Amino acid sequence: MSGNEQLDRLNRRLSREGLGPLAVLSNEGTSYLVSALRSFAAWLRYWAEERPLVALLLSAQTGFVIARLGRRRAHG
């Protein structure tokens, strides 16, 4: 069996047993999320170099928000 035949067979099996359109939407959503996180990291890196005190303030506020959300979920 050649490599292409095996790939075709595996693709058919995946489409038959996979989630179909839901898998495509999930992959696109994950790709968009990763892209947004990368652009946010680049933006944060820029501000950390240009204005370190502002970046420090934003980091502290983000940590405070995450801590508050974590505490609410722990009680709820």
C-alpha positions as CSV (number, residue, x, y, z in Angstrom):
1,M,0.0,0.0,0.0
2,S,1.5,3.3,-1.0
3,G,1.6,6.3,1.3
4,N,-1.1,8.2,-0.6
5,E,-3.5,5.3,-0.5
6,Q,-2.9,4.9,3.3
7,L,-3.5,8.7,3.8
8,D,-6.7,8.5,1.7
9,R,-7.9,5.5,3.8
10,L,-7.1,7.3,7.0
11,N,-8.9,10.5,5.9
12,R,-12.0,8.5,4.9
13,R,-11.9,6.8,8.3
14,L,-11.5,10.1,10.1
15,S,-14.3,11.7,8.2
16,R,-16.6,8.7,9.0
17,E,-15.7,8.6,12.7
18,G,-14.8,12.2,13.4
19,L,-17.0,15.1,14.5
20,G,-17.3,16.4,11.0
21,P,-18.1,20.1,10.7
22,L,-17.7,20.5,14.5
23,A,-14.1,19.5,14.3
24,V,-13.5,22.1,11.5
25,L,-15.2,24.9,13.6
26,S,-13.2,23.8,16.7
27,N,-9.9,24.0,14.8
28,E,-10.8,27.4,13.4
29,G,-11.8,28.7,16.8
30,T,-8.6,27.4,18.4
31,S,-6.5,28.9,15.6
32,Y,-8.2,32.3,16.1
33,L,-7.7,32.1,19.9
34,V,-4.0,31.3,19.5
35,S,-3.6,34.2,17.0
36,A,-5.4,36.6,19.3
37,L,-3.2,35.5,22.3
38,R,0.0,36.0,20.2
39,S,-1.1,39.5,19.2
40,F,-1.9,40.3,22.8
41,A,1.5,39.0,23.9
42,A,3.2,41.1,21.2
43,W,1.2,44.2,22.3
44,L,2.1,43.6,26.0
45,R,5.8,43.1,25.1
46,Y,5.8,46.4,23.2
47,W,4.3,48.2,26.2
48,A,6.6,46.5,28.6
49,E,9.6,48.0,26.6
50,E,8.1,51.4,26.0
51,R,6.4,52.0,29.4
52,P,7.4,49.4,32.0
53,L,5.3,51.0,34.8
54,V,2.2,50.8,32.8
55,A,2.9,47.2,31.9
56,L,3.5,46.4,35.6
57,L,0.2,48.1,36.5
58,L,-1.7,46.1,33.9
59,S,-0.1,42.9,35.0
60,A,-1.1,43.6,38.6
61,Q,-4.7,44.4,37.7
62,T,-4.9,41.2,35.5
63,G,-3.6,39.1,38.4
64,F,-6.1,40.7,40.7
65,V,-9.0,39.9,38.3
66,I,-7.9,36.3,37.9
67,A,-7.6,35.9,41.6
68,R,-11.1,37.3,42.2
69,L,-12.6,35.1,39.5
70,G,-10.8,32.0,41.0
71,R,-12.2,32.8,44.4
72,R,-15.8,33.1,43.2
73,R,-15.6,29.8,41.4
74,A,-14.2,28.1,44.4
75,H,-17.1,29.3,46.6
76,G,-19.8,28.8,43.9
